[in-house]
Amino acid sequence: MTGPKTNERPGTRAVLRGYRMSASKARVVLDLIRGRDVQAAHEILALTTREAARVIDKVLASAVANAVNNDGLGADELYVSAAYADEGATLKRFSPRARGRAGKIAKRSCHITVIVSRLSEERLALVRAARSAQAAASRSRRVASSRRAQRTASAPAVDEAPVVETPGDEIAADQTLGDEVTGDEEAAGAPEAREGSEAAQAGADEPAETEE
C-alpha cells in the first residue's frame, strides 16, 4: 500500500525550486529533521555544518510563517511532518581532456519541500513539559552562577596569609630569650666575681697579726 502523493500530503508547506545542489546532498540534512518539532529542527540545522542546512533552515522558517499567518497555528505547536528533495534540471557542461576528448560535467539542481503540521495533544504535552524542565534547569544554572559571582566580588582581598604560632614555637622562643638573659647576667657579674677573688687572694698573702 502506497502513501499519499507528494502534492497531497496534509500540512502547510514551503517549496524552494531549482536550488543549485544535488538532491542527494539535501536529503542527508532533511533526514535529520524529519519528525522533529520546529524548535528542535532549528537547533539541529544551526549545529549542522553542511551547506544544505542553511538553505533548509530558511525553507523551514518559511513553512512555519505560512502556518502561522495563513492557517492560524502556533509556531510552538508545529513539527516537520514531511521533508523531501526532488531532482531538478541538470545543466550539461564539458571540460577539455587529452587527445581531443571532452569530459562531461553535470551541474545538478533540486527542489526542496518542507511540510509542517500540528502536534497531537499527547506529544504536545510531552514537548511542553520537556521545554519547561529545560527552562527551569537553565534558570537554576544562571542563578547559581550569579550568586557565585556576587560572593566572589564581596569577599575581602587577602594580601598575605596569616601566620599561626603554635605552642611549641612560643616555648622555643621563651627558652632562647632565657638563654640570652642568663648570658647577659653572667657577663655583667663576671667583673664583680673577679674583684672578689682578687681581694681574697690579697688577704691570703698578708701575714696574720699576732696578739701580744
CORBEL-V544391 format. One record per backbone hydrogen bond with DSSP energy under -0.5 kcal/mol. CO is the residue of the C=O (numbers start at 1). NH is the residue of the N-H. If there is no record, write none. Layout:
# CORBEL-V544391
co=CO nh=NH
co=CO nh=NH
This chain:
# CORBEL-V544391
co=5 nh=8
co=6 nh=9
co=12 nh=116
co=14 nh=114
co=15 nh=17
co=16 nh=112
co=19 nh=21
co=19 nh=110
co=22 nh=26
co=23 nh=27
co=24 nh=28
co=25 nh=29
co=26 nh=30
co=27 nh=31
co=29 nh=32
co=29 nh=33
co=30 nh=33
co=30 nh=34
co=33 nh=36
co=36 nh=80
co=37 nh=41
co=38 nh=42
co=39 nh=43
co=40 nh=44
co=41 nh=45
co=42 nh=46
co=43 nh=47
co=44 nh=48
co=45 nh=48
co=50 nh=53
co=50 nh=54
co=51 nh=54
co=51 nh=55
co=52 nh=56
co=53 nh=57
co=54 nh=58
co=55 nh=59
co=56 nh=60
co=57 nh=61
co=58 nh=62
co=59 nh=63
co=60 nh=64
co=61 nh=65
co=62 nh=66
co=63 nh=67
co=64 nh=68
co=65 nh=69
co=66 nh=70
co=66 nh=71
co=67 nh=71
co=67 nh=73
co=74 nh=77
co=75 nh=78
co=77 nh=119
co=78 nh=38
co=79 nh=81
co=79 nh=117
co=80 nh=35
co=82 nh=115
co=84 nh=113
co=86 nh=111
co=89 nh=91
co=91 nh=93
co=91 nh=107
co=93 nh=105
co=95 nh=103
co=97 nh=100
co=98 nh=101
co=101 nh=97
co=103 nh=95
co=105 nh=93
co=105 nh=107
co=106 nh=108
co=107 nh=91
co=109 nh=88
co=110 nh=19
co=110 nh=112
co=111 nh=86
co=112 nh=16
co=113 nh=84
co=114 nh=14
co=115 nh=81
co=115 nh=82
co=116 nh=12
co=117 nh=79
co=120 nh=124
co=121 nh=125
co=122 nh=126
co=123 nh=127
co=124 nh=128
co=125 nh=129
co=126 nh=130
co=127 nh=131
co=128 nh=132
co=129 nh=133
co=130 nh=134
co=131 nh=135
co=132 nh=136
co=133 nh=137
co=134 nh=138
co=135 nh=139
co=136 nh=140
co=137 nh=141
co=138 nh=142
co=139 nh=143
co=140 nh=144
co=141 nh=145
co=142 nh=146
co=143 nh=147
co=144 nh=148
co=145 nh=149
co=146 nh=150
co=147 nh=151
co=148 nh=152
co=149 nh=153
co=150 nh=154
co=151 nh=155
co=157 nh=159
co=162 nh=164
co=163 nh=165
co=166 nh=169
co=166 nh=170
co=167 nh=171
co=168 nh=172
co=169 nh=173
co=170 nh=174
co=171 nh=175
co=172 nh=176
co=173 nh=177
co=174 nh=178
co=175 nh=179
co=176 nh=180
co=177 nh=181
co=178 nh=182
co=179 nh=183
co=180 nh=184
co=181 nh=185
co=182 nh=186
co=183 nh=187
co=184 nh=188
co=185 nh=189
co=186 nh=190
co=187 nh=191
co=189 nh=193
co=190 nh=194
co=191 nh=195
co=192 nh=196
co=193 nh=197
co=194 nh=198
co=195 nh=199
co=196 nh=200
co=197 nh=201
co=198 nh=202
co=199 nh=203
co=200 nh=204
co=201 nh=205
co=202 nh=206
